[in-house]
């Protein structure tokens, strides 16, 4: 009976708050934490001063009068204007994200293909739609689709199509950069043990690349959500249209309306960031859990020891 020595299994320690790494940035060191604390205090003081100045100016212009803010305490304003606009905004963003993310992965991976007949068209599509301003794209889909092709294009369809083509092209570049960030030796080692190129991409490169892509993907999805506001050019009834057009035209409260709508956008984006952080933490925990010692077939681990005995 031969004996193989294996490293003893390490006890997992639950990560404390300072040990956790954010999905958006690396954990700072001691001097960086001190510097960040000082900068945070300075920024908070400057922000408080700015808020004080803004409140003072708004009060001078009578923008803090109760009559301008009371519409937001009425149920009919929320049910008939704000909530339907919020639903349309979230619907357009969700549908566009569900299509743009696969679009980005398909064309991002396509740009890395060894076949020119795949790589060149994929690159042309990405570069073309990435170069066109989103506002022009939404306008072109809305009115070009009906004038040129005779299609019935709704504002929702125009906004979603523009968001998918533009943000999907940006996500394709993010995917390509994330995959290229993986050390080349990993793919070479996988090919050396007999894996095909598709298996290397699916089993080696993509699982690691997604972690590297996550901050940029989250940032782009936040941009996608905010870009739904550009639907005003085709009269899309989103949150911004309801809060900055319809509501002020009825109550003459443009400044309070913009402030409330901005707060709603901030809350939504914070929720998106929190979900991304949770997904990243869960991904890190799953990778740590899967990192277990490899036991050869037919071997027996002696209880209480780090020895693996191979059965003859």
C-alpha positions in Angstrom: 0.0 0.0 0.0 1.5 3.3 -1.1 0.9 6.5 0.7 0.2 9.9 -0.8 0.4 13.1 1.3 -2.3 15.7 1.0 -2.5 19.1 2.6 -4.9 19.1 5.6 -8.1 20.9 5.0 -8.2 24.4 6.2 -11.0 25.6 8.4 -13.0 28.3 6.6 -13.3 31.5 8.5 -16.3 33.7 8.0 -15.3 36.9 6.3 -15.7 40.0 8.5 -16.7 43.4 7.2 -13.2 44.7 6.7 -12.2 41.4 4.9 -14.9 41.6 2.3 -14.0 42.9 -1.1 -16.5 45.1 -2.8 -17.6 44.3 -6.3 -16.8 47.8 -7.4 -13.3 48.3 -6.1 -10.4 46.5 -4.3 -10.0 46.6 -0.5 -7.9 49.7 0.5 -4.8 49.4 2.7 -4.2 51.1 6.0 -3.0 54.4 4.6 -5.6 54.4 1.9 -8.3 53.9 4.5 -7.0 56.9 6.5 -6.9 59.0 3.3 -10.4 57.9 2.4 -11.7 58.8 5.8 -10.2 62.3 5.6 -11.6 62.8 2.1 -15.0 61.5 3.1 -15.2 64.1 5.9 -14.2 66.9 3.6 -16.7 65.8 0.9 -19.5 65.5 3.5 -18.8 69.0 4.8 -18.7 70.4 1.3 -21.9 68.5 0.5 -23.6 69.9 3.6 -22.6 73.4 2.6 -23.9 72.8 -0.9 -27.2 71.6 0.5 -27.5 74.6 2.8 -26.9 77.0 -0.1 -29.4 75.1 -2.3 -32.1 75.1 0.3 -31.5 78.8 1.0 -31.8 79.7 -2.7 -34.9 77.5 -3.1 -36.5 79.3 -0.1 -35.7 82.7 -1.7 -37.5 81.6 -4.9 -40.5 80.2 -2.9 -39.8 76.7 -4.1 -40.2 75.2 -0.6 -43.8 76.3 -0.3 -46.0 73.5 0.9 -48.4 73.9 -2.0 -45.6 72.8 -4.4 -44.9 69.6 -2.5 -48.3 68.5 -1.4 -49.1 66.9 -4.8 -46.6 64.1 -3.8 -48.8 63.3 -0.8 -51.8 62.6 -2.9 -52.5 59.1 -3.8 -53.9 59.9 -7.3 -50.6 61.5 -8.3 -48.7 58.4 -7.5 -51.3 55.9 -8.9 -52.0 57.8 -12.2 -48.6 59.4 -12.9 -45.5 58.4 -11.0 -46.1 54.7 -10.5 -47.1 54.0 -14.1 -44.1 56.0 -15.3 -41.9 54.0 -12.9 -43.3 50.7 -14.2 -42.7 51.7 -17.8 -39.1 52.7 -16.9 -38.4 49.5 -15.1 -40.1 47.4 -17.8 -38.0 49.0 -20.6 -34.8 48.6 -18.6 -35.5 45.0 -17.7 -36.4 43.9 -21.2 -33.4 45.8 -22.7 -31.0 44.3 -20.1 -32.3 40.7 -20.6 -31.6 41.1 -24.4 -28.5 43.3 -24.2 -26.5 41.0 -21.9 -26.8 37.9 -24.1 -26.2 40.2 -27.1 -23.0 41.4 -25.5 -21.7 37.9 -24.7 -22.5 36.6 -28.2 -20.8 39.4 -30.0 -18.0 39.8 -27.5 -17.1 36.1 -27.8 -17.6 36.4 -31.6 -14.9 39.1 -31.8 -12.5 36.6 -30.3 -13.2 33.9 -32.8 -10.4 32.4 -34.9 -12.7 32.4 -37.9 -12.7 35.7 -39.9 -16.2 35.2 -41.2 -17.4 35.4 -37.5 -14.9 37.8 -36.1 -15.2 40.5 -38.8 -19.0 40.8 -38.9 -19.2 40.8 -35.1 -16.6 43.6 -34.9 -18.5 45.6 -37.5 -21.8 45.3 -35.7 -20.3 46.3 -32.3 -18.3 49.2 -33.7 -21.2 50.5 -35.7 -23.8 50.6 -33.0 -21.3 51.7 -30.4 -20.5 54.8 -32.4 -24.1 56.0 -33.0 -25.6 58.2 -30.2 -28.4 56.5 -28.4 -30.8 59.4 -28.9 -30.4 59.2 -32.7 -30.8 55.5 -32.6 -34.1 55.6 -30.8 -35.3 58.3 -33.1 -34.3 56.3 -36.2 -35.9 53.1 -35.0 -39.2 55.0 -34.2 -39.6 56.9 -37.4 -37.4 55.0 -39.7 -39.1 51.7 -39.0 -42.5 53.1 -40.1 -41.3 55.3 -43.0 -38.8 52.9 -44.6 -40.2 49.4 -43.7 -43.9 50.3 -43.0 -43.7 48.8 -39.5 -45.8 49.9 -36.6 -43.2 50.8 -33.9 -44.4 51.8 -30.5 -42.3 54.1 -28.2 -41.6 51.2 -25.9 -40.2 49.1 -28.9 -38.1 52.1 -30.1 -36.6 52.7 -26.6 -35.8 49.0 -26.0 -34.3 48.5 -29.5 -32.0 51.5 -29.1 -31.0 50.4 -25.6 -30.2 46.9 -26.7 -28.2 47.9 -29.7 -26.1 50.5 -28.0 -25.6 49.0 -24.6 -25.3 45.5 -26.0 -22.4 46.7 -28.2 -20.7 48.3 -25.1 -21.2 45.1 -23.1 -19.6 43.2 -26.0 -16.4 45.2 -25.5 -16.6 44.6 -21.8 -16.9 40.8 -22.4 -14.1 40.8 -24.8 -11.8 42.7 -22.4 -12.8 40.5 -19.5 -11.9 37.3 -21.3 -8.6 38.8 -22.6 -7.7 39.7 -19.0 -7.4 36.0 -18.1 -3.8 34.8 -18.3 -3.1 33.1 -21.6 -1.4 30.2 -19.8 -4.7 28.9 -18.5 -6.2 28.4 -21.9 -3.0 26.9 -23.2 -2.9 24.5 -20.3 -6.6 23.5 -20.9 -5.8 22.9 -24.6 -2.8 20.8 -23.6 -5.0 18.4 -21.6 -7.3 17.8 -24.5 -10.1 20.4 -24.1 -11.6 21.9 -27.2 -11.7 25.6 -27.7 -15.4 25.8 -26.9 -14.9 23.9 -23.7 -12.0 26.2 -22.8 -14.2 29.2 -23.3 -17.1 27.7 -21.4 -15.3 26.0 -18.5 -12.2 28.0 -18.0 -12.3 31.6 -19.4 -16.0 32.6 -18.9 -16.3 31.6 -15.2 -13.2 33.7 -14.4 -13.9 36.5 -16.8 -17.4 37.1 -15.4 -15.9 38.1 -12.1 -13.5 40.6 -13.8 -16.4 41.9 -15.9 -18.9 42.3 -13.0 -18.1 45.9 -12.0 -18.2 47.2 -15.6 -21.4 45.2 -16.4 -23.1 46.6 -13.3 -22.1 50.1 -14.3 -23.4 49.7 -17.8 -26.7 48.3 -16.5 -27.0 51.4 -14.4 -26.3 53.5 -17.5 -29.0 51.5 -19.4 -31.5 52.2 -16.7 -30.9 56.0 -16.8 -30.8 56.0 -20.6 -34.5 55.1 -20.6 -35.1 58.8 -19.9 -34.0 59.5 -23.5 -37.4 58.0 -24.6 -38.8 61.6 -24.3 -37.9 62.1 -27.9 -40.5 59.5 -29.0 -43.0 60.5 -26.2 -42.3 57.4 -24.1 -44.3 57.6 -20.9 -41.5 56.8 -18.5 -40.7 58.1 -15.0 -39.0 61.2 -16.2 -41.8 62.1 -18.6 -44.4 61.8 -15.9 -42.4 63.7 -13.3 -40.7 66.4 -15.3 -43.4 67.1 -17.9 -46.9 66.0 -17.0 -46.7 66.7 -13.2 -45.2 70.3 -13.5 -47.7 71.2 -16.2 -50.5 70.5 -13.8 -49.1 71.8 -10.6 -46.3 74.2 -11.7 -43.7 72.6 -9.5 -40.8 71.7 -11.8 -38.1 71.9 -9.2 -39.8 69.7 -6.5 -40.8 67.2 -9.2 -37.3 66.9 -10.5 -35.9 66.5 -7.0 -38.4 63.7 -6.2 -37.8 61.9 -9.5 -34.0 62.1 -9.0 -34.4 60.6 -5.5 -36.4 57.7 -7.0 -33.6 57.1 -9.7 -31.0 57.1 -7.0 -32.9 54.5 -4.9 -33.3 52.3 -7.9 -29.6 52.5 -8.8 -28.6 51.8 -5.2 -30.7 48.6 -5.2 -29.1 47.5 -8.5 -25.6 48.0 -6.9 -26.6 46.1 -3.8 -27.9 43.2 -5.9 -24.6 43.1 -7.8 -22.6 43.1 -4.5 -24.7 40.2 -3.2 -24.2 38.2 -6.4 -20.4 38.8 -6.3 -20.2 37.7 -2.6 -22.2 34.6 -3.4 -20.0 33.9 -6.4 -16.8 34.2 -4.2 -18.3 31.9 -1.5 -19.3 29.2 -4.1 -15.7 29.3 -5.6 -14.2 28.8 -2.1 -16.6 26.0 -1.3 -15.7 24.2 -4.6 -12.0 24.3 -3.8 -11.7 20.9 -2.1 -8.7 18.5 -2.1 -8.5 16.1 -5.0 -8.7 12.5 -3.9 -7.4 9.9 -6.5 -9.8 7.1 -7.5 -9.6 4.2 -5.1 -7.8 6.2 -2.4 -8.9 6.3 1.2 -8.5 9.3 3.5 -7.4 8.3 7.0 -9.7 9.9 9.6 -8.0 12.6 11.6 -4.9 12.8 9.4 -3.8 14.4 6.2 -2.7 11.1 4.6 -4.4 9.6 1.6 -3.8 5.9 1.2 -4.0 4.3 -2.2 -5.6 0.9 -2.3 -3.6 -1.6 -4.4 
